[in-house]
Amino acid sequence: MSKAKPATRPTVPHFSSGPCAKRPGWTPESLKDAALGRSHRAKIGKAKLKLAIDLTREVLGVPADYRIGIVPASDTGAVEMALWSLLGPRPVTAIAWESFGDGWVTDIVKQLKLKDVTKLTAGYGDLPDLSKVDQASDVVFTWNGTTSGVRVPNADWIKADRDGLTICDATSAAFAQPLDWSKLDVVTFSWQKALGGEAAHGMLILSPRAVARLESYTPPWPLPKIFRMTKGGKLIEGIFVGETINTPSMLCVEDYLDALNWAKSVGGLKALIGRADANTKVLAEWVAKTPWAEFLAKDPAIRSNTSVCLKVVDPAITALSDDGQAAFAKALVAAVEKEGAGYDLGHYRDAPAGLRIWCGATVEAKDVEILTQWLDWAFAEAKAALAKAA
């Protein structure tokens, strides 16, 4: 049975999990002060890069003795720098419950070829048993599983007196979820996630313990120039005051500064987390009254408030093959996108069929609520089309 189309559309129908929606009210005019055509090594360029680092520290509440660097190749580049520069002297515990975490496991085992590696894994929608983490090992994990909608609920499972380093990919958690800095030695994220910045730039945050490892350990493998953070056994401090390893886009830097200033204007980290929680609450209330949709993560304590993943549980759809369920989800998403009511809602290619809706702080709760009306309409349309085809 068909449903009437909703009367309104989201003001900003952008729900991609990366690059994510720009901050409310953003226009290209926001970038008018960008240092275009200027060297990033000129006084103006270095000042803007240093300001980006300082504002990052202020908004996220990063401890004063942690280093913050702008690095190449987005979050991936930042994680790879950490893996290739720090791992090796201790056993490694690699934790994965979705695509990106699994990718770090592959790099550790197949590319770095480390032998003493314990893999803790879980399927989409679940977390591994974190009590099994060896605190004497170096631990590599994602704080928020972008492709599964599952996050660690806290850092209680990490000991304050641990012997190993913790390397945390926080790219869809930073600016939306509280990070326990005392438990984290390396934190990475990218500009295009929770603040809706532009792509290709990563952030690498190092604790004093991580710096001590860098200055006392030389990996047995070659390190490309863009991975090198030490010279003569000492940290290259310039990286962490804005002297980037390679040339950054000053247009993207200006956009990140705009996003950080917006974050401050709405109330800082607490307000950003509150906005993401409010967006996710809208979806949770809709799921509670919607018989055909459920969260991929069953336990509310581990559900993401940014990359929210849903599955279709209508019996007529779950009876289909995996390919059939994926085709149905694709048809549902296409119907919404065709109407201009919501873009980039589909599940990640390696994840179970369903929806993935970004609910980070740059999204408005009212737009999420309107989107749910279109999802109900699109589900009815896709199911009717399926019945007709049968």
Disulfide bonds with the S-S distance in Angstrom:
none
